[in-house]
Amino acid sequence: MIRIGILGDIGSGKTHIAKKFGYPIFDADLEVSKLYKKDKKTYQSLKKILPKYFHIFPIDKKEVSYAILDNKNNLNKIVKIIHLKIREKLKIFLKKNKKKKAIVLDIPLLLENKINNRKDILVYIESKRSDILKRLKKRKKFNQKLVNKFRNIQLPLDYKKKKSQFVIKNDFTERTAAKYVKNILNQILK
């Protein structure tokens, strides 16, 4: 099985590009949303370490945001709990898809949390900062301070780009995305 890891800045279009590959995707952001909505153990773990912030289940993302913005150490505490759960979900996903030709890993902290393997094909999504900001501002609950906190726990974008075998210059058009993905698949599936 070929593992394709998608890297890039917040709002660079990673999830959109991941879908273009046409293989099963492990979408960590989606899995985190499911944990907040459906996993009472995650709620209890968060409430235990941050009782001031978590009051009701399912977890309200506003509570998570408030906890992160209120104290810089809270983000690391939350990430520790959530990433253990995400690793468990990833194991299940990999087992379920082990016979597939390829899978796509859309995990924002793939390198930071050492979830990647040496043999993974890494694809860096490069987008103009101005385009990213425009897109982020269209999101319902956009918060620049929150975006900055998440950026601070990520490795530098230059490092991620250097680690990648492929770079997609995302101009947010379907044609460009499809062309890059087709080219990458032609090279890795030989």
Backbone as a ProteinNet text record, in pm:
[ID]
protein_1_A
[PRIMARY]
MIRIGILGDIGSGKTHIAKKFGYPIFDADLEVSKLYKKDKKTYQSLKKILPKYFHIFPIDKKEVSYAILDNKNNLNKIVKIIHLKIREKLKIFLKKNKKKKAIVLDIPLLLENKINNRKDILVYIESKRSDILKRLKKRKKFNQKLVNKFRNIQLPLDYKKKKSQFVIKNDFTERTAAKYVKNILNQILK
[TERTIARY]
84.2	0	88.6	54.6	126.3	53.3	128.8	71.4	110.2	8.4	31.4	-6	92	68.4	56.5	-48.2	-72.9	-27.4	61.2	114.3	81.1	83.8	61.1	8.7	-10.1	-56.9	-205.8	-252.9	-395.2	-467.3	-568.2	-645.7	-584.5	-480.1	-412.2	-484.3	-586.8	-662.5	-624.1	-566.1	-520	-632.3	-743.5	-854.1	-912.7	-928	-980.7	-888.4	-759.8	-663.2	-661.8	-669.1	-668.5	-779.5	-896.7	-1011.3	-986.3	-904.8	-876.2	-799.6	-729.5	-650.4	-737.6	-858.9	-951.1	-925.6	-851.5	-823.8	-880.9	-894.7	-947.1	-863.5	-932.7	-866.7	-888.4	-781.3	-793.9	-790.6	-906.9	-922.9	-923.5	-810	-797.2	-893	-913.9	-1006	-1148	-1189.7	-1322.2	-1330.6	-1223.9	-1220.7	-1226.3	-1159.3	-1164.2	-1307.3	-1375.1	-1514.2	-1601.7	-1579.9	-1657.1	-1629.4	-1502.2	-1468.8	-1544.7	-1547	-1615.8	-1765	-1823	-1967.6	-2008.7	-1923.2	-1969.1	-1890.8	-1771.9	-1686.7	-1687.5	-1765.7	-1779.6	-1648.4	-1566.7	-1438.2	-1345.8	-1349.3	-1268.6	-1314.7	-1445.4	-1501	-1453.9	-1463.8	-1425.1	-1275.7	-1193.2	-1049.2	-1020.7	-1087.7	-1067.7	-1119.7	-1235.4	-1293.6	-1202.8	-1139.6	-1052.1	-930.2	-866.9	-747.2	-777.7	-896.8	-935	-1080.1	-1108.4	-1248.9	-1313.5	-1231.6	-1283.6	-1348.9	-1311.3	-1351.7	-1457	-1460.6	-1550.8	-1664.8	-1788.8	-1905.1	-2013.6	-2023.8	-2132.5	-2081.6	-2152	-2126.4	-2249.9	-2237.9	-2115.3	-2035.3	-1905.7	-1816.1	-1848.2	-1860.2	-1884.2	-1747.7	-1728.7	-1599.6	-1567.1	-1670.8	-1647.5	-1573	-1605.2	-1534.9	-1388.1	-1364	-1226	-1150.6	-1212.7	-1150.5	-1120.5	-1216.4	-1197.1	-1080.7	-1074.7	-966.8	-830.4	-822.7	-696.4	-656.2	-751.9	-721.5	-694.4	-752.7	-739.9	-602.6	-541.8	-413.3	-330.2	-209.3	-127.5	-91.8	-91	-57.6	-173	-294.1	-410.9	-408.9	-357.7	-354.7	-273.8	-157.4	-75.1	-145.6	-216.8	-291.2	-400.5	-471.1	-579.6	-521.8	-414.7	-352.3	-306.2	-249.5	-202.9	-317.2	-429.9	-545.8	-601.6	-622.4	-686.4	-597.5	-467.8	-381.5	-366.7	-379.9	-381.9	-502.6	-615.6	-739.5	-728.3	-667.8	-652.8	-561.9	-457.2	-368.8	-447.2	-535	-618.2	-707.1	-769.5	-857.4	-776.9	-655.6	-569.6	-534.2	-503.6	-472.1	-587.9	-708.2	-828.8	-842.9	-824.2	-833	-730.6	-607.5	-501.5	-531.6	-581.1	-615.6	-728.4	-827.9	-944.2	-906.1	-805.6	-767.9	-635.4	-588	-453.9	-439.9	-548.7	-541.5	-555.7	-576.6	-590.3	-453.3	-454.7	-330.6	-264.5	-349.1	-298.1	-402.5	-353.3	-440.7	-383.3	-469.1	-426.8	-442.1	-337.2	-337.9	-350.2	-466.5	-491.2	-489	-367.1	-345.8	-261.6	-323.3	-249.4	-115.2	-102.6	23.6	94.9	91.9	150.5	297.7	377	519.7	544.8	472.9	493.8	475	374.6	345.5	406	495.2	568.2	473.8	368.4	270.7	311.6	397.8	439.3	544.2	554.8	658.4	763.7	881.8	989.6	951.5	871.4	834.6	715.1	653	537	575.2	484.2	498.6	436.8	518.2	468	442.1	323.1	280.9	252.3	325	309.1	216.9	115.2	21	64.8	108.4	156.4	49.4	14.7	-85.5	-38.2	-84.6	-49.5	-115.6	-41	-94.3	-222.6	-227	-346	-468.1	-447.6	-558.3	-606.3	-509.8	-544	-628.2	-585.5	-657	-799.6	-814.9	-948.8	-1037.4	-982	-1058.4	-1091.7	-994	-1017.4	-1125.7	-1126.2	-1225.8	-1368	-1381.5	-1514	-1566.4	-1477	-1520.5	-1609.1	-1708.3	-1809.3	-1750.1	-1662.1	-1611.5	-1463.5	-1428.8	-1289.1	-1243.7	-1124.9	-1066.8	-915.7	-864.6	-723.2	-630.9	-669.7	-585.4	-572.9	-683.3	-683.9	-595.9	-607.9	-525	-377.1	-343.6	-204.2	-153.4	-238.1	-198.4	-166.2	-252.1	-228.4	-103.2	-81.3	40	165.3	156.4	272.1	315.7	225.2	265.4	307.9	300.1	339.2	485	542.8	677.7	674.8	788.8	791.2	750.6	677.8	629	745.1	854.8	972	1025	1024.7	1071.3	979.8	848.9	752.5	768.4	790.5	807.7	933.1	1042.9	1168.9	1154.6	1076.1	1056	968.6	896.1	799.3	864.2	814.7	861.2	792.6	672.4	595	540.9	529.4	469	356.9	240.2	127.4	109	119.8	94.2	-55.5	-125.3	-271	-321.8	-387.2	-448.9	-601.1	-645.6	-786	-875.7	-820.4	-903.3	-902.8	-1013.9	-1027.7	-925.5	-906.3	-817	-674.1	-626	-489.4	-473.2	-566.4	-560	-559.4	-650.5	-660.7	-532.5	-474.3	-351.5	-235.4	-216.4	-108.8	-127.3	-249.1	-276.8	-253.9	-301	-281.8	-132.4	-55.3	89	155.8	117.6	176.2	140.8	13.9	-28.5	44.7	65	138.4	280.2	341.6	478.8	487.7	394.3	407.6	345.2	259	191.7	255.7	372.6	440.4	469.1
-118.7	0	125	217.8	345	443.9	506.1	606.4	744.5	825.8	961.4	1058.5	1132.2	1229	1368.8	1439.5	1573.4	1675.6	1765.9	1868	2007	2106.5	2244.3	2330.1	2455.7	2552.5	2532.6	2587.4	2587.1	2665.3	2603.7	2671.6	2666.2	2584.3	2578.7	2489	2415	2328.6	2182	2141.1	2002.4	1900.3	1924.6	1828.2	1818.4	1930.5	1932.3	1852.4	1876.5	1805	1656.4	1625.2	1485	1405.9	1467.1	1400.6	1372.9	1455.1	1440.3	1311.6	1256	1135.3	1012.5	1014	903.9	777.2	787.4	672.5	701.9	597.9	622.5	727.7	818.3	929.3	915.7	931.1	947.2	1096.7	1153.1	1297.1	1321.2	1362.5	1380	1485.6	1594.9	1699.3	1645	1563	1501.5	1406.5	1330.5	1237	1311.6	1426.7	1507.1	1555.6	1601.2	1644.9	1532.1	1411.5	1295.4	1267.5	1279.1	1258.2	1356.6	1482.8	1585	1554.8	1502.7	1478.7	1346.2	1241.5	1106.9	1033.2	1080.7	1004	1064.6	1002.2	1053.7	1042.2	942.3	926.5	1044.8	1093	1210.4	1329.9	1346.8	1456.3	1445.1	1325.2	1305.4	1333.4	1292.7	1319.3	1468.5	1538.6	1683.3	1754.8	1710.7	1772	1750.8	1635.5	1603.5	1696.7	1721.6	1805.4	1954.8	1987	2128	2149.4	2125.9	2133	2270.3	2372.1	2509	2535	2455	2484.3	2389.5	2265.4	2166.9	2134.3	2163	2153.3	2058.6	2040.2	1956.8	1864.6	1753.6	1660.6	1660.9	1662.1	1662.4	1792.3	1782.6	1895.8	2002.9	2123.8	2238.7	2293.2	2310.4	2360.8	2498.6	2573.6	2704.3	2689.4	2582.6	2556.3	2524.8	2446.6	2411.9	2539.4	2621.4	2747.4	2837.4	2849.2	2934.7	2883.1	2752.4	2693.7	2724.2	2711.4	2735.3	2882	2970.1	3113.8	3168.1	3103.6	3152.5	3124.3	3011.6	2974.6	2898.9	2946.7	2887.6	2741.4	2697.6	2557.6	2461.7	2514.9	2429.1	2357.7	2423.4	2360.4	2230.7	2234.2	2113.3	2002.2	2039	1939.4	1874.6	1957.2	1906.6	1817.6	1863.9	1787.8	1649.9	1644.1	1514.7	1413.4	1457	1367.1	1330.1	1429.9	1406.9	1321	1346.5	1271.4	1124.3	1089.4	947.1	879.2	947.3	893.8	886.5	988.2	991.2	876.9	849.5	736.2	604	587.2	466.2	455.9	568.2	571.3	542.1	594.3	571.8	423.8	359.3	214.8	135.5	168.3	100.3	126.3	251.5	290.1	212.8	205.7	136	-13.9	-72.5	-214.6	-240.8	-155.2	-168	-153.4	-71.3	-41.3	-103.3	-204.8	-259.3	-321.5	-359.9	-419.5	-316.3	-192.2	-86.3	-54.3	-9.3	27.5	147.3	242.8	363.3	416.7	494.7	568.5	709.3	801.2	940.1	980	1040.6	1085.6	1237.7	1286	1429.1	1457.2	1468.1	1484	1609.4	1717.8	1843.3	1833.7	1751.2	1740.9	1608.7	1568.8	1441.4	1430	1529.1	1525.9	1559.9	1659.2	1705.3	1592.8	1509.1	1399.9	1266.5	1274.5	1156.5	1041.2	1074.1	973.8	916.2	987.7	943.4	831.9	758.1	654.8	707.8	648.8	688.7	672.4	572	542.8	623.6	701.6	780.7	875.7	891.3	991.8	1119.7	1222.7	1347.3	1449	1508.2	1606.8	1736.9	1840.2	1970.6	2058.3	2115.2	2203.1	2347	2412.6	2549.8	2644.6	2743.1	2842.4	2979.3	3080.9	3218.6	3252.5	3320	3358.7	3441.4	3528.9	3614.2	3529.5	3425.1	3335.7	3256	3211.1	3134.8	3221.2	3344.8	3433.6	3459.7	3480.3	3500.6	3380	3261.2	3138.4	3118.9	3144.1	3126.5	3220.8	3343.3	3441.7	3401.6	3314.7	3267.9	3157.9	3097.4	2992.7	3053.4	2974.2	3022.5	3076.5	3000.5	3040.5	3078.5	3156.1	3197.7	3284.9	3252.8	3330.4	3336.1	3452.7	3468.3	3427.7	3460.9	3424.9	3273.1	3203.7	3057.4	2997.9	3051	3005.7	3024.6	3138.9	3165.7	3066.9	3031.7	2933.2	2799	2757.5	2629.9	2635.7	2747	2762.3	2752.6	2803.4	2802.4	2662.5	2566	2430	2346.4	2405.6	2333.4	2360.9	2264.7	2283.8	2393.3	2459.2	2562.8	2506.3	2586.8	2543.1	2509.4	2583.8	2554.8	2414.3	2374.6	2241.1	2134.1	2156.2	2060.2	2048.8	2162	2163.1	2085	2105.9	2034.8	1884.2	1844.3	1702.1	1631.5	1709.4	1653.5	1614.8	1504	1461	1539.8	1591.9	1664.9	1794.1	1895.7	2023.1	2055.3	2083.3	2126.9	2274.8	2354.7	2498.9	2518.7	2530.4	2535	2676.3	2692.8	2822.4	2813.5	2704.3	2681.5	2668.9	2614	2581.5	2430	2379	2234	2179.7	2252.5	2205.6	2187.6	2286.7	2281	2163.7	2151.3	2043	1906.6	1887.4	1760.4	1728.7	1829.7	1811.4	1766	1834.6	1797.7	1656.6	1625.9	1495.2	1384.1	1403.5	1303.7	1280.1	1386.4	1377.5	1299.5	1329	1259.8	1111.3	1080.6	939.6	863.9	929.3	864	828.4	913.2	887.1	782.8	783.4	691.6	554.5	542.7	414.1	332	375.3	303.6	160
0	0	0	-88.6	-94.2	-4.4	85.6	175.6	124.8	97.2	46.9	158.7	208.7	315.1	257	294.7	244	348.8	307.5	397.5	343.8	431.6	387.7	500.4	471.2	570	597.2	707.3	739	629	568	464.4	325.3	307.8	177.3	76.5	123.1	32.6	41.8	154.2	170.4	153.5	219.4	214.9	74.4	8.9	-127.9	-221.5	-212	-296.8	-261	-132.7	-88.4	-158.3	-170.2	-233.6	-381.7	-444.3	-588	-619.7	-521.5	-547	-573.1	-522.5	-551	-472	-365.8	-278	-139.7	-56.1	78.9	151.7	220.9	290.7	440.5	514.6	658.6	684.9	716.9	739.9	891	945.4	1090.3	1144.6	1071.3	1118.2	1133.2	1037.6	1044.9	1164.8	1185.4	1299	1432.4	1441	1563.8	1588	1482.9	1495.7	1548.2	1496	1542.3	1690.1	1732	1873.1	1961.2	1919.3	1997.3	2009.3	1901.4	1899.4	1963.5	1948.9	1982.9	2090.9	2127.7	2218.6	2359.2	2444.8	2581.2	2659.4	2627.5	2697.2	2667.2	2543.7	2508.3	2590.1	2598.9	2679.7	2824.7	2881.5	3021.7	3042.7	2947.7	2957.5	2954	2863.4	2852.4	2977.3	3026.4	3146	3267.3	3272.5	3385.4	3390	3273	3274.3	3261.8	3208.2	3191.2	3236	3365.2	3412.2	3397	3394.1	3382.8	3246.1	3144.3	3006.7	2948.6	2997.7	2937.1	3032.5	2985.8	3073.6	3024.8	2892.8	2840.7	2730.2	2716.8	2606	2518.3	2385.5	2306.7	2324.7	2299.6	2317	2214.1	2261.1	2174.4	2132.4	2002.6	1954.2	2011.7	2050.7	2112.2	2243.9	2318.5	2444.7	2418.1	2314.5	2277.7	2239.6	2156.9	2113.9	2233.2	2323	2440.4	2525.7	2545.6	2625.1	2562.9	2431.8	2359.9	2368.1	2350.6	2350.9	2491.9	2592	2729.4	2790.7	2751.6	2811.1	2708.7	2682.4	2576	2601.6	2727.5	2758	2729	2719.9	2699.2	2564.4	2462.3	2330.1	2334.9	2398.4	2407.8	2485.6	2590.5	2669.7	2585.1	2509.1	2424	2314.7	2249.9	2140.6	2189.5	2310.5	2365.1	2372.5	2423.3	2437.3	2300.3	2217.4	2087.8	1997.7	1998.2	1906.5	1942.5	2069.3	2105.1	2041.3	2049.1	1989.6	1837	1777.6	1632.2	1586.6	1661.1	1628.3	1629.2	1728	1734.7	1610.6	1574.6	1456.4	1329.2	1322.5	1206.5	1193	1303.9	1301.2	1241.9	1284.4	1233.9	1083.7	1043	901.7	818.2	864.8	789.9	778.1	884.9	883.1	782.1	786.4	697.9	549.8	521.6	383.2	339.7	411.9	384.6	245.7	183.6	49.9	-62.7	-26.7	-127.5	-186.9	-311.2	-379.5	-311	-266.3	-200.3	-103.3	-7.6	83.8	97.8	141.2	155.9	302.7	357	495.7	499.6	539.3	554.7	705.1	758.1	902.3	924	975.6	990	1061.7	1163.5	1237.7	1207.2	1081.3	1038.2	1077.5	1042.6	1074.2	1220.7	1271	1408.2	1509.6	1486.5	1580.2	1536.4	1438.4	1389.2	1354.7	1280.9	1237.7	1102.2	1032.5	898.9	907.3	798	782.3	686.6	690.1	599.8	453.2	422.7	283	232.4	317.8	275.4	162.2	68.6	-36.6	20.4	37.6	94.6	-16	-11.7	-110.9	-36.5	-72.8	-8.5	-92.8	-28.6	-97	-70.8	-176.6	-165.4	-218.2	-138	-177.5	-134.9	-206.1	-169.1	-36.3	50.3	181.6	167.3	66.2	46.6	9.2	-74.6	-111.4	10.1	90.7	211.7	305.3	327.2	418.7	370.1	239.9	182.5	211.2	188.7	211.2	359.4	445.9	589.9	640.4	590.6	635.3	596.7	496	454.5	547.8	625.8	718.3	825.6	865.7	959.7	1089.9	1150.4	1282.3	1274.8	1174	1156.6	1273.4	1325.8	1434.8	1409.6	1375.3	1340	1454.7	1578.3	1694	1707.3	1682.5	1690.3	1580.4	1459.6	1347.5	1382	1440.4	1477.9	1582.5	1679.8	1783	1718.4	1623.4	1556.6	1469.4	1404.5	1323.2	1410	1532.6	1622.3	1665.2	1662.6	1701.7	1580.3	1462.8	1342	1306.5	1237.3	1185.1	1079	1054.9	951.5	814.4	738.6	607.3	513.9	521.3	437.1	463	589.4	627.4	566.5	578	523	371.5	308.1	162.3	122.7	196.2	167.3	186.6	286.1	316.3	211.8	133.8	38.4	-94.4	-151.3	-283.8	-394.8	-364.4	-464.7	-405.1	-489.7	-449.3	-548	-493.3	-575.8	-549.6	-655.6	-643.7	-662.3	-549.9	-551	-577.9	-692.2	-722.7	-703.9	-640.9	-607.2	-729.8	-839.4	-955.5	-971.4	-1018.2	-1035.5	-1136.6	-1244.7	-1351.2	-1301.4	-1229.3	-1177.9	-1081.1	-987.5	-888.8	-958.3	-1052.3	-1123.7	-1200.7	-1263.9	-1342.4	-1252.5	-1140.1	-1047.5	-992.2	-949	-889.4	-991.4	-1113.7	-1219.4	-1242.8	-1249.3	-1269.8	-1155.3	-1032	-915.5	-920.8	-945.7	-950.2	-1061.5	-1176.3	-1284.4	-1241.5	-1160.8	-1116.9	-1005.2	-913.1	-798	-821.4	-920.5	-942.4	-1054.2	-1102.6	-1211.6	-1173.7
[MASK]
++++++++++++++++++++++++++++++++++++++++++++++++++++++++++++++++++++++++++++++++++++++++++++++++++++++++++++++++++++++++++++++++++++++++++++++++++++++++++++++++++++++++++++++++++++++++++++++

